[in-house]
Amino acid sequence: MTKLPGKSYDEMKALISTNHGIPYVFSWELMIAICWEESLFNNEEQLKGTAWGFGQVEPSEFYKFETEQAKIHGYYVDNLPPRIKIGNATKLQGKLTDNQSVQVVSAALRHNFYARKRDKMDALYAYGGVYYKGKSSLTVTERIAIINGWLDCEKHLQFFHQGVDPDEIIKGLHMARNFKKVEGLFRPILFPLGDDYLIKWLKKHLGIVTSGNELLRTGSKGDEVTSLQNVLNHNASSGFEPLATDGIFGPKTHAGVADFQRRRHLMADGIVGPKTRQKLTV
């Protein structure tokens, strides 16, 4: 199953604004980029590892945020859950609150800044594992590319300085972690249905789909299919695997159309004709 965003953009921005402190070195836009790339705004444990939270910080690092130095430099984190050593790994016993989850990202960045060279790039390299000498599935070059993606996202969000245009926010988030194939599924979560923009975005895709005259079926390609996939993702039933919005009508798109048709009491042939187009607008 596709992993979904855990918070809307505004929810994540509010959490960062509340818990990041004075962002004179590491901006809130950079924090957004890191939390998006690392976890898609999900406060949870790493699937195949021990890292935790929005920024996937290792619990083995948490002791650094409970020191006198942390208090002096303003990145002390209160009431962190206990940790336990299991073999060579350090596991968190319990969970981070959403506030703590943001605080440990901020604390990790600030610790790397104050304990090392007081240099932003050096601190980001330390956070992003560029200096890590152990075994890793990522090369140093790949880690640096990820960090550059964070910085590109930060610059883009800063250029559109108030972060109020969903289109530009989406472009920025893509720079940190691309999600074009499931953008139609992610947008309603990042910008909930009450947002007028989402209605405008959905109407655009509905207009493209409903204006066509040709049957859409297995083998069809193009913008009309892309819009169809976005609309189907928006209307997908619970548990249905989201479609790649690649403009190619393949077996999964066929299955998505058939699922939609069944739920709308149409013949579930997986072909988009006049009746299915009409139901898509309801």
Backbone as CSV, one residue per row, in Angstrom:
resi,resn,N_x,N_y,N_z,CA_x,CA_y,CA_z,C_x,C_y,C_z
1,MET,0.838,-1.209,0.000,0.000,0.000,0.000,0.876,1.263,0.000
2,THR,0.397,2.281,-0.693,1.106,3.552,-0.719,1.025,4.231,0.644
3,LYS,2.171,4.707,1.117,2.194,5.450,2.378,1.609,6.838,2.134
4,LEU,0.698,7.262,2.979,0.014,8.540,2.828,0.608,9.597,3.752
5,PRO,0.470,10.870,3.418,0.907,11.921,4.342,0.166,11.815,5.673
6,GLY,0.894,12.068,6.759,0.296,11.959,8.090,-0.339,13.240,8.586
7,LYS,0.012,14.361,7.967,-0.525,15.664,8.369,-0.802,16.496,7.130
8,SER,-1.696,17.445,7.261,-1.852,18.437,6.201,-0.651,19.386,6.261
9,TYR,-0.475,20.137,5.189,0.628,21.100,5.158,0.494,22.124,6.278
10,ASP,-0.695,22.645,6.474,-0.901,23.662,7.513,-0.696,23.094,8.915
11,GLU,-1.105,21.845,9.129,-0.882,21.208,10.433,0.608,21.079,10.712
12,MET,1.372,20.661,9.684,2.813,20.493,9.876,3.498,21.835,10.098
13,LYS,3.078,22.827,9.334,3.649,24.165,9.491,3.378,24.714,10.886
14,ALA,2.169,24.486,11.413,1.825,24.966,12.755,2.655,24.259,13.826
15,LEU,2.851,22.948,13.675,3.668,22.211,14.630,5.103,22.730,14.644
16,ILE,5.629,23.019,13.465,6.998,23.529,13.375,7.081,24.928,13.967
17,SER,6.112,25.758,13.672,6.108,27.129,14.208,6.088,27.127,15.732
18,THR,5.389,26.152,16.313,5.256,26.071,17.770,6.488,25.488,18.431
19,ASN,7.166,24.567,17.761,8.193,23.751,18.430,9.618,23.928,17.921
20,HIS,9.820,24.779,16.937,11.164,24.913,16.362,11.983,26.032,16.983
21,GLY,11.379,26.903,17.755,12.144,27.984,18.359,12.476,29.064,17.346
22,ILE,13.589,29.757,17.549,13.994,30.859,16.668,14.771,30.275,15.480
23,PRO,14.209,30.346,14.278,14.820,29.664,13.127,15.859,30.504,12.401
24,TYR,16.861,31.026,13.126,17.798,31.933,12.466,18.835,31.203,11.631
25,VAL,19.074,29.936,11.864,19.981,29.145,11.029,19.188,28.163,10.177
26,PHE,18.271,27.446,10.817,17.484,26.425,10.130,16.032,26.908,10.048
27,SER,15.619,27.293,8.862,14.306,27.909,8.669,13.193,26.894,8.838
28,TRP,11.968,27.414,9.047,10.821,26.508,9.108,10.610,25.835,7.758
29,GLU,10.957,26.516,6.661,10.826,25.903,5.338,11.762,24.705,5.194
30,LEU,12.969,24.814,5.763,13.885,23.681,5.745,13.345,22.541,6.597
31,MET,12.764,22.860,7.726,12.155,21.834,8.572,11.022,21.120,7.821
32,ILE,10.206,21.869,7.097,9.152,21.275,6.270,9.772,20.288,5.288
33,ALA,10.827,20.709,4.600,11.467,19.869,3.590,11.995,18.571,4.196
34,ILE,12.652,18.664,5.347,13.212,17.482,5.999,12.101,16.530,6.433
35,CYS,11.088,17.082,7.073,10.000,16.225,7.577,9.205,15.587,6.443
36,TRP,9.106,16.277,5.314,8.429,15.684,4.161,9.269,14.548,3.568
37,GLU,10.532,14.812,3.333,11.384,13.794,2.707,11.561,12.578,3.594
38,GLU,11.721,12.805,4.888,12.005,11.697,5.796,10.778,10.835,6.083
39,SER,9.592,11.438,6.178,8.452,10.663,6.694,7.105,10.965,6.045
40,LEU,7.062,11.889,5.076,5.772,12.353,4.538,4.873,12.881,5.662
41,PHE,5.505,13.585,6.613,4.794,14.188,7.742,4.149,13.133,8.653
42,ASN,4.751,11.957,8.762,4.247,10.910,9.653,5.130,10.817,10.891
43,ASN,4.508,10.876,12.049,5.226,10.726,13.314,5.186,9.261,13.718
44,GLU,6.181,8.515,13.280,6.182,7.076,13.512,7.601,6.529,13.481
45,GLU,7.732,5.258,13.885,9.030,4.596,13.862,9.371,4.172,12.442
46,GLN,10.648,4.230,12.126,11.131,3.761,10.831,10.709,2.313,10.588
47,LEU,10.265,2.014,9.368,9.732,0.689,9.064,10.768,-0.408,9.269
48,LYS,11.961,-0.197,8.785,13.026,-1.189,8.934,14.224,-0.544,9.621
49,GLY,13.991,-0.133,10.854,15.056,0.521,11.594,14.550,0.997,12.935
50,THR,15.293,1.909,13.537,14.961,2.387,14.880,14.671,3.887,14.929
51,ALA,14.913,4.597,13.832,14.711,6.042,13.815,13.237,6.376,14.055
52,TRP,13.013,7.582,14.608,11.654,7.934,15.031,11.260,9.328,14.572
53,GLY,9.966,9.465,14.287,9.346,10.776,14.167,9.346,11.376,12.776
54,PHE,8.878,12.620,12.710,8.771,13.342,11.449,10.108,13.424,10.732
55,GLY,11.175,13.581,11.479,12.497,13.724,10.880,13.370,12.497,10.980
56,GLN,12.785,11.379,11.453,13.494,10.095,11.540,14.861,10.238,12.235
57,VAL,14.809,10.701,13.466,16.004,10.860,14.298,16.210,9.586,15.107
58,GLU,17.451,9.155,15.209,17.766,7.927,15.944,17.653,8.156,17.459
59,PRO,16.957,7.264,18.172,16.872,7.383,19.634,18.233,7.383,20.319
60,SER,19.233,6.793,19.683,20.582,6.801,20.264,21.140,8.221,20.373
61,GLU,20.536,9.172,19.664,20.975,10.563,19.701,20.228,11.389,20.745
62,PHE,19.167,10.836,21.307,18.280,11.644,22.145,18.960,12.167,23.412
63,TYR,19.945,11.437,23.925,20.606,11.882,25.158,21.246,13.255,24.971
64,LYS,21.611,13.581,23.737,22.248,14.866,23.447,21.293,16.038,23.667
65,PHE,19.991,15.732,23.667,18.982,16.785,23.806,18.522,16.927,25.255
66,GLU,19.234,16.233,26.181,18.884,16.261,27.597,20.057,16.731,28.458
67,THR,21.001,17.426,27.838,22.223,17.849,28.514,22.178,19.327,28.905
68,GLU,23.173,19.735,29.694,23.300,21.148,30.049,23.580,21.995,28.809
69,GLN,24.379,21.459,27.891,24.649,22.195,26.652,23.361,22.442,25.883
70,ALA,22.485,21.441,25.883,21.204,21.606,25.199,20.394,22.722,25.848
71,LYS,20.441,22.810,27.183,19.725,23.877,27.881,20.310,25.240,27.537
72,ILE,21.632,25.318,27.493,22.304,26.589,27.214,21.939,27.106,25.822
73,HIS,21.911,26.193,24.856,21.689,26.598,23.469,20.221,26.492,23.032
74,GLY,19.342,26.145,23.975,17.919,26.216,23.698,17.326,25.071,22.910
75,TYR,17.956,23.877,22.992,17.357,22.737,22.288,17.109,21.541,23.224
76,TYR,16.974,21.837,24.508,16.626,20.787,25.469,15.191,20.308,25.195
77,VAL,14.990,18.990,25.219,13.659,18.417,24.971,13.183,17.718,26.242
78,ASP,12.055,18.156,26.768,11.513,17.619,28.020,10.827,16.271,27.818
79,ASN,10.944,15.436,28.850,10.112,14.226,28.990,10.175,13.264,27.808
80,LEU,11.373,13.107,27.253,11.521,12.115,26.186,11.326,10.715,26.752
81,PRO,10.701,9.810,25.992,10.514,8.445,26.484,11.857,7.758,26.742
82,PRO,11.881,6.774,27.634,13.126,6.036,27.882,13.562,5.253,26.648
83,ARG,14.842,4.949,26.582,15.398,4.137,25.499,16.015,2.883,26.080
84,ILE,16.097,1.851,25.248,16.676,0.591,25.678,17.625,0.088,24.607
85,LYS,18.743,-0.478,25.025,19.735,-1.021,24.103,19.395,-2.476,23.807
86,ILE,19.231,-2.800,22.527,18.992,-4.177,22.090,20.066,-4.526,21.069
87,GLY,21.061,-5.292,21.512,22.204,-5.557,20.644,22.947,-4.269,20.370
88,ASN,23.134,-3.953,19.095,23.819,-2.712,18.729,22.842,-1.552,18.495
89,ALA,21.557,-1.831,18.627,20.544,-0.821,18.331,19.975,-0.211,19.611
90,THR,19.548,1.037,19.507,18.850,1.722,20.598,17.406,1.925,20.188
91,LYS,16.487,1.343,20.965,15.061,1.408,20.658,14.359,2.361,21.623
92,LEU,13.362,3.053,21.093,12.544,3.925,21.928,11.475,3.088,22.615
93,GLN,11.335,3.281,23.921,10.266,2.623,24.671,9.110,3.610,24.805
94,GLY,8.129,3.447,23.974,7.023,4.387,23.934,7.007,5.113,22.601
95,LYS,6.357,6.274,22.574,6.215,7.054,21.350,6.521,8.519,21.623
96,LEU,6.876,9.227,20.572,7.023,10.673,20.659,5.678,11.343,20.421
97,THR,5.388,12.374,21.180,4.239,13.202,20.838,4.579,13.977,19.562
98,ASP,3.566,14.532,18.919,3.837,15.331,17.720,4.763,16.504,18.046
99,ASN,4.556,17.128,19.192,5.419,18.245,19.581,6.860,17.784,19.775
100,GLN,7.043,16.682,20.495,8.393,16.154,20.701,9.036,15.751,19.382
101,SER,8.230,15.215,18.483,8.758,14.755,17.205,9.388,15.896,16.410
102,VAL,8.753,17.069,16.457,9.344,18.252,15.820,10.541,18.746,16.629
103,GLN,10.405,18.718,17.942,11.481,19.222,18.797,12.787,18.453,18.611
104,VAL,12.719,17.135,18.404,13.964,16.374,18.256,14.627,16.635,16.903
105,VAL,13.843,16.956,15.871,14.448,17.357,14.593,15.204,18.665,14.782
106,SER,14.517,19.624,15.391,15.136,20.919,15.665,16.376,20.759,16.541
107,ALA,16.263,19.923,17.574,17.377,19.715,18.500,18.561,19.051,17.798
108,ALA,18.300,18.080,16.937,19.381,17.392,16.229,20.142,18.361,15.331
109,LEU,19.409,19.214,14.634,20.062,20.200,13.774,20.889,21.187,14.599
110,ARG,20.315,21.685,15.680,21.008,22.673,16.515,22.224,22.059,17.212
111,HIS,22.066,20.798,17.673,23.216,20.142,18.304,24.366,20.015,17.304
112,ASN,24.044,19.558,16.097,25.096,19.418,15.085,25.751,20.762,14.771
113,PHE,24.983,21.820,14.838,25.505,23.151,14.574,26.443,23.612,15.692
114,TYR,25.980,23.517,16.944,26.760,24.044,18.067,27.911,23.127,18.475
115,ALA,27.742,21.821,18.324,28.776,20.888,18.776,29.876,20.686,17.734
116,ARG,29.641,21.186,16.510,30.620,20.955,15.459,31.226,22.296,14.998
117,LYS,30.984,22.712,13.790,31.679,23.856,13.202,30.848,25.139,13.166
118,ARG,29.635,25.067,13.727,28.709,26.193,13.652,28.520,26.632,12.197
119,ASP,28.314,25.641,11.362,28.138,25.847,9.936,26.891,25.084,9.483
120,LYS,26.012,25.748,8.770,24.739,25.148,8.381,24.918,23.887,7.542
121,MET,25.760,23.958,6.509,25.935,22.798,5.626,26.573,21.633,6.362
122,ASP,27.541,21.913,7.211,28.170,20.848,7.991,27.144,20.174,8.899
123,ALA,26.280,20.976,9.516,25.251,20.414,10.395,24.260,19.563,9.604
124,LEU,23.899,20.020,8.407,22.989,19.241,7.570,23.645,17.938,7.098
125,TYR,24.923,17.999,6.768,25.642,16.784,6.370,25.680,15.783,7.523
126,ALA,25.883,16.288,8.735,25.888,15.397,9.901,24.503,14.800,10.115
127,TYR,23.465,15.627,10.011,22.085,15.144,10.180,21.740,14.119,9.106
128,GLY,22.147,14.386,7.879,21.802,13.531,6.749,22.691,12.315,6.565
129,GLY,23.631,12.087,7.492,24.436,10.870,7.464,25.575,10.860,6.471
130,VAL,25.955,12.024,5.969,27.057,12.078,5.007,28.360,11.591,5.639
131,TYR,28.535,11.846,6.937,29.773,11.453,7.619,29.704,10.058,8.233
132,TYR,28.577,9.395,8.058,28.390,8.059,8.648,29.325,7.055,7.981
133,LYS,30.025,6.270,8.785,31.027,5.330,8.263,30.546,3.875,8.249
134,GLY,29.383,3.599,8.813,28.898,2.226,8.853,28.243,1.803,7.549
135,LYS,27.670,0.602,7.555,26.989,0.087,6.377,25.702,0.872,6.141
136,SER,25.422,1.145,4.874,24.236,1.917,4.538,23.773,1.559,3.132
137,SER,22.461,1.636,2.915,21.918,1.396,1.579,22.106,2.602,0.669
138,LEU,22.519,3.748,1.248,22.727,4.966,0.474,24.204,5.309,0.380
139,THR,24.625,5.765,-0.783,25.994,6.244,-0.942,26.096,7.677,-0.439
140,VAL,27.306,8.162,-0.263,27.514,9.553,0.146,26.907,10.495,-0.895
141,THR,27.103,10.171,-2.171,26.550,11.008,-3.245,25.030,11.080,-3.165
142,GLU,24.394,9.952,-2.875,22.939,9.922,-2.746,22.470,10.727,-1.544
143,ARG,23.218,10.649,-0.445,22.845,11.430,0.743,22.966,12.935,0.481
144,ILE,24.013,13.321,-0.202,24.187,14.740,-0.535,23.066,15.213,-1.455
145,ALA,22.652,14.353,-2.393,21.550,14.710,-3.298,20.254,14.929,-2.518
146,ILE,20.020,14.114,-1.487,18.830,14.288,-0.649,18.878,15.639,0.064
147,ILE,20.028,15.968,0.631,20.185,17.240,1.340,19.993,18.419,0.382
148,ASN,20.539,18.303,-0.818,20.331,19.367,-1.816,18.852,19.512,-2.153
149,GLY,18.113,18.401,-2.145,16.669,18.465,-2.344,15.978,19.236,-1.229
150,TRP,16.434,19.031,0.014,15.890,19.809,1.133,16.094,21.304,0.887
151,LEU,17.319,21.651,0.475,17.665,23.060,0.293,16.915,23.678,-0.876
152,ASP,16.715,22.904,-1.942,15.935,23.407,-3.076,14.493,23.673,-2.662
153,CYS,13.931,22.762,-1.869,12.573,22.947,-1.354,12.512,24.185,-0.473
154,GLU,13.480,24.333,0.414,13.534,25.499,1.301,13.538,26.792,0.490
155,LYS,14.393,26.868,-0.516,14.495,28.086,-1.326,13.190,28.373,-2.065
156,HIS,12.574,27.324,-2.582,11.329,27.515,-3.327,10.225,28.034,-2.408
157,LEU,10.086,27.439,-1.232,9.056,27.894,-0.297,9.345,29.307,0.204
158,GLN,10.614,29.641,0.351,10.974,30.995,0.793,10.695,32.027,-0.292
159,PHE,10.922,31.642,-1.553,10.658,32.563,-2.665,9.169,32.909,-2.707
160,PHE,8.329,31.876,-2.508,6.890,32.104,-2.364,6.630,32.205,-0.866
161,HIS,7.071,33.340,-0.297,7.460,33.451,1.098,6.381,33.122,2.108
162,GLN,5.122,33.324,1.786,4.104,33.035,2.792,3.534,31.624,2.679
163,GLY,3.938,30.891,1.656,3.507,29.493,1.536,2.004,29.338,1.453
164,VAL,1.331,30.207,0.660,-0.133,30.152,0.615,-0.658,29.596,-0.705
165,ASP,0.201,29.390,-1.682,-0.226,28.884,-2.981,0.020,27.381,-3.031
166,PRO,-1.030,26.567,-2.975,-0.836,25.115,-2.962,-0.022,24.593,-4.136
167,ASP,-0.197,25.194,-5.338,0.579,24.743,-6.492,2.075,24.898,-6.241
168,GLU,2.461,26.045,-5.698,3.883,26.293,-5.456,4.403,25.446,-4.289
169,ILE,3.566,25.235,-3.288,3.958,24.348,-2.188,4.212,22.942,-2.715
170,ILE,3.313,22.454,-3.575,3.481,21.127,-4.162,4.793,21.049,-4.935
171,LYS,5.093,22.072,-5.734,6.352,22.090,-6.490,7.547,21.994,-5.548
172,GLY,7.478,22.738,-4.441,8.566,22.703,-3.474,8.725,21.334,-2.832
173,LEU,7.604,20.736,-2.423,7.664,19.420,-1.789,8.215,18.368,-2.741
174,HIS,7.876,18.485,-4.030,8.425,17.562,-5.029,9.954,17.606,-5.042
175,MET,10.523,18.773,-4.781,11.979,18.922,-4.792,12.623,18.129,-3.663
176,ALA,11.906,18.032,-2.533,12.425,17.269,-1.397,12.151,15.778,-1.546
177,ARG,10.949,15.437,-2.026,10.576,14.033,-2.216,9.460,13.967,-3.248
178,ASN,9.778,13.436,-4.403,8.839,13.436,-5.515,7.663,12.492,-5.264
179,PHE,6.467,12.964,-5.586,5.270,12.128,-5.418,4.293,12.351,-6.566
180,LYS,4.835,12.635,-7.769,3.986,12.965,-8.911,3.020,11.837,-9.265
181,LYS,3.445,10.592,-9.089,2.583,9.467,-9.461,1.356,9.353,-8.562
182,VAL,1.430,9.907,-7.362,0.286,9.830,-6.437,-0.152,11.213,-5.979
183,GLU,0.172,12.223,-6.784,-0.163,13.595,-6.389,-1.658,13.780,-6.173
184,GLY,-2.460,13.150,-7.037,-3.903,13.271,-6.891,-4.424,12.701,-5.591
185,LEU,-3.726,11.706,-5.064,-4.114,11.097,-3.793,-3.635,11.939,-2.616
186,PHE,-2.468,12.557,-2.761,-1.862,13.307,-1.658,-2.481,14.691,-1.462
187,ARG,-2.899,15.344,-2.533,-3.378,16.728,-2.438,-4.531,16.902,-1.450
188,PRO,-5.553,16.020,-1.468,-6.649,16.222,-0.512,-6.213,16.105,0.941
189,ILE,-5.094,15.409,1.184,-4.588,15.281,2.548,-3.751,16.508,2.906
190,LEU,-2.905,16.932,1.982,-2.075,18.109,2.234,-2.915,19.381,2.299
191,PHE,-3.955,19.434,1.477,-4.854,20.596,1.434,-6.288,20.071,1.501
192,PRO,-6.823,19.923,2.699,-8.118,19.247,2.889,-9.258,19.864,2.083
193,LEU,-10.325,19.074,1.972,-11.424,19.393,1.059,-12.025,20.780,1.255
194,GLY,-11.953,21.320,2.441,-12.505,22.646,2.655,-11.777,23.730,1.884
195,ASP,-10.567,23.397,1.391,-9.761,24.367,0.654,-10.368,24.584,-0.737
196,ASP,-10.651,25.833,-1.092,-11.240,26.145,-2.393,-10.347,25.681,-3.535
197,TYR,-9.031,25.686,-3.274,-8.110,25.290,-4.338,-8.340,23.845,-4.764
198,LEU,-8.565,22.960,-3.798,-8.745,21.553,-4.146,-9.950,21.384,-5.063
199,ILE,-11.013,22.131,-4.792,-12.202,22.060,-5.635,-11.851,22.524,-7.053
200,LYS,-11.082,23.580,-7.148,-10.658,24.093,-8.457,-9.805,23.063,-9.182
201,TRP,-8.883,22.440,-8.444,-7.994,21.426,-9.035,-8.796,20.229,-9.530
202,LEU,-9.763,19.773,-8.735,-10.563,18.617,-9.121,-11.441,18.950,-10.330
203,LYS,-11.998,20.146,-10.354,-12.825,20.551,-11.491,-12.017,20.568,-12.785
204,LYS,-10.766,20.964,-12.679,-9.910,20.985,-13.871,-9.796,19.584,-14.472
205,HIS,-9.508,18.593,-13.625,-9.359,17.221,-14.113,-10.698,16.641,-14.572
206,LEU,-11.771,16.963,-13.866,-13.088,16.502,-14.294,-13.444,17.080,-15.664
207,GLY,-13.081,18.346,-15.867,-13.364,18.982,-17.146,-12.657,18.293,-18.296
208,ILE,-11.410,17.890,-18.065,-10.645,17.198,-19.106,-11.268,15.842,-19.419
209,VAL,-11.644,15.105,-18.352,-12.204,13.764,-18.548,-13.569,13.831,-19.232
210,THR,-14.429,14.734,-18.770,-15.815,14.751,-19.263,-15.953,15.411,-20.632
211,SER,-14.926,16.146,-21.057,-15.010,16.798,-22.365,-14.648,15.859,-23.515
212,GLY,-14.065,14.704,-23.207,-13.661,13.768,-24.250,-14.836,12.990,-24.817
213,ASN,-14.643,12.519,-26.036,-15.691,11.756,-26.710,-15.310,10.289,-26.929
214,GLU,-13.998,10.032,-27.002,-13.553,8.668,-27.269,-13.618,7.819,-26.004
215,LEU,-13.830,6.524,-26.192,-13.793,5.596,-25.066,-12.381,5.530,-24.498
216,LEU,-12.294,5.535,-23.184,-11.003,5.319,-22.521,-10.986,3.882,-22.034
217,ARG,-9.961,3.171,-22.457,-9.886,1.743,-22.133,-8.434,1.323,-22.104
218,THR,-8.195,0.057,-21.775,-6.827,-0.464,-21.737,-6.107,-0.145,-23.038
219,GLY,-4.941,0.475,-22.908,-4.159,0.887,-24.074,-4.245,2.369,-24.366
220,SER,-5.259,3.060,-23.823,-5.369,4.505,-24.020,-4.224,5.222,-23.310
221,LYS,-3.813,6.361,-23.867,-2.723,7.141,-23.282,-3.010,8.626,-23.431
222,GLY,-2.374,9.436,-22.563,-2.460,10.876,-22.715,-2.995,11.603,-21.504
223,ASP,-3.190,12.926,-21.680,-3.616,13.792,-20.572,-4.983,13.401,-20.021
224,GLU,-5.868,12.924,-20.912,-7.200,12.540,-20.456,-7.127,11.376,-19.485
225,VAL,-6.218,10.450,-19.767,-6.027,9.305,-18.863,-5.416,9.766,-17.543
226,THR,-4.459,10.699,-17.620,-3.861,11.245,-16.393,-4.930,11.870,-15.505
227,SER,-5.806,12.677,-16.115,-6.881,13.306,-15.339,-7.840,12.261,-14.782
228,LEU,-8.137,11.233,-15.575,-8.983,10.147,-15.099,-8.367,9.491,-13.871
229,GLN,-7.071,9.232,-13.915,-6.391,8.592,-12.780,-6.447,9.481,-11.541
230,ASN,-6.275,10.795,-11.710,-6.385,11.717,-10.576,-7.787,11.686,-9.974
231,VAL,-8.809,11.691,-10.820,-10.190,11.672,-10.334,-10.491,10.354,-9.635
232,LEU,-10.031,9.241,-10.210,-10.259,7.937,-9.583,-9.569,7.856,-8.224
233,ASN,-8.354,8.384,-8.126,-7.661,8.387,-6.827,-8.438,9.203,-5.804
234,HIS,-8.994,10.319,-6.249,-9.769,11.175,-5.346,-11.028,10.465,-4.847
235,ASN,-11.608,9.620,-5.712,-12.863,8.940,-5.380,-12.668,7.479,-4.988
236,ALA,-11.425,7.057,-4.763,-11.144,5.638,-4.525,-11.825,5.131,-3.258
237,SER,-12.232,3.876,-3.293,-12.809,3.245,-2.107,-11.707,2.947,-1.104
238,SER,-12.077,2.799,0.157,-11.125,2.537,1.229,-10.326,1.265,0.945
239,GLY,-9.018,1.370,1.043,-8.155,0.210,0.858,-7.735,-0.026,-0.576
240,PHE,-8.245,0.786,-1.511,-7.897,0.584,-2.915,-6.532,1.193,-3.193
241,GLU,-5.643,0.430,-3.832,-4.291,0.899,-4.125,-4.348,2.086,-5.079
242,PRO,-3.763,3.244,-4.713,-3.825,4.415,-5.586,-3.111,4.176,-6.911
243,LEU,-3.606,4.822,-7.932,-3.068,4.665,-9.279,-1.912,5.625,-9.507
244,ALA,-0.945,5.176,-10.286,0.084,6.084,-10.779,-0.571,7.008,-11.804
245,THR,-0.336,8.312,-11.669,-0.928,9.270,-12.605,0.050,9.494,-13.757
246,ASP,0.234,8.425,-14.552,1.239,8.427,-15.614,0.648,8.539,-17.009
247,GLY,-0.688,8.639,-17.114,-1.306,8.783,-18.416,-1.374,7.514,-19.241
248,ILE,-1.138,6.368,-18.603,-1.175,5.077,-19.297,-2.300,4.235,-18.704
249,PHE,-3.248,3.863,-19.519,-4.400,3.073,-19.086,-3.995,1.598,-19.116
250,GLY,-3.536,1.122,-17.981,-3.112,-0.264,-17.860,-4.063,-1.066,-16.991
251,PRO,-3.646,-2.255,-16.550,-4.526,-3.124,-15.754,-5.020,-2.484,-14.460
252,LYS,-4.167,-1.709,-13.779,-4.583,-1.102,-12.515,-5.625,0.003,-12.742
253,THR,-5.447,0.764,-13.822,-6.452,1.784,-14.137,-7.763,1.117,-14.526
254,HIS,-7.678,0.025,-15.275,-8.880,-0.749,-15.629,-9.607,-1.197,-14.360
255,ALA,-8.840,-1.732,-13.404,-9.438,-2.189,-12.145,-10.041,-1.025,-11.367
256,GLY,-9.366,0.149,-11.400,-9.888,1.328,-10.711,-11.201,1.809,-11.306
257,VAL,-11.289,1.789,-12.630,-12.532,2.171,-13.301,-13.644,1.185,-12.946
258,ALA,-13.330,-0.117,-13.005,-14.337,-1.137,-12.694,-14.831,-1.006,-11.254
259,ASP,-13.929,-0.707,-10.317,-14.317,-0.513,-8.919,-15.263,0.683,-8.801
260,PHE,-14.924,1.774,-9.478,-15.792,2.964,-9.464,-17.164,2.628,-10.049
261,GLN,-17.172,1.889,-11.155,-18.442,1.547,-11.811,-19.326,0.692,-10.906
262,ARG,-18.718,-0.250,-10.216,-19.503,-1.093,-9.303,-20.152,-0.256,-8.216
263,ARG,-19.399,0.691,-7.688,-19.930,1.516,-6.606,-20.993,2.501,-7.087
264,ARG,-21.007,2.754,-8.396,-22.018,3.656,-8.960,-23.106,2.884,-9.710
265,HIS,-23.132,1.561,-9.509,-24.171,0.690,-10.079,-24.189,0.737,-11.607
266,LEU,-22.994,0.791,-12.195,-22.840,0.706,-13.637,-22.269,-0.662,-13.999
267,MET,-22.321,-1.007,-15.262,-21.689,-2.238,-15.711,-20.180,-2.098,-15.540
268,ALA,-19.595,-3.008,-14.773,-18.173,-2.887,-14.410,-17.294,-3.502,-15.484
269,ASP,-17.219,-2.808,-16.637,-16.408,-3.325,-17.746,-15.039,-2.661,-17.830
270,GLY,-14.780,-1.682,-16.948,-13.474,-1.027,-16.943,-13.251,-0.095,-18.116
271,ILE,-14.308,0.273,-18.821,-14.224,1.169,-19.977,-14.968,2.463,-19.643
272,VAL,-14.318,3.593,-19.913,-14.932,4.889,-19.609,-15.659,5.394,-20.852
273,GLY,-16.990,5.311,-20.803,-17.854,5.836,-21.856,-18.734,6.938,-21.309
274,PRO,-19.766,7.348,-22.030,-20.625,8.464,-21.605,-21.243,8.298,-20.216
275,LYS,-21.731,7.108,-19.888,-22.376,6.907,-18.588,-21.390,7.022,-17.431
276,THR,-20.212,6.437,-17.622,-19.186,6.533,-16.560,-18.705,7.972,-16.411
277,ARG,-18.503,8.677,-17.540,-18.115,10.081,-17.476,-19.134,10.908,-16.684
278,GLN,-20.404,10.643,-16.942,-21.457,11.387,-16.246,-21.399,11.149,-14.742
279,LYS,-21.175,9.886,-14.333,-21.131,9.553,-12.906,-19.894,10.158,-12.225
280,LEU,-18.804,10.326,-12.981,-17.599,10.900,-12.400,-17.826,12.316,-11.895
281,THR,-18.777,13.015,-12.460,-19.026,14.407,-12.071,-19.950,14.524,-10.876
282,VAL,-20.553,13.405,-10.449,-21.515,13.468,-9.337,-20.791,13.531,-8.013
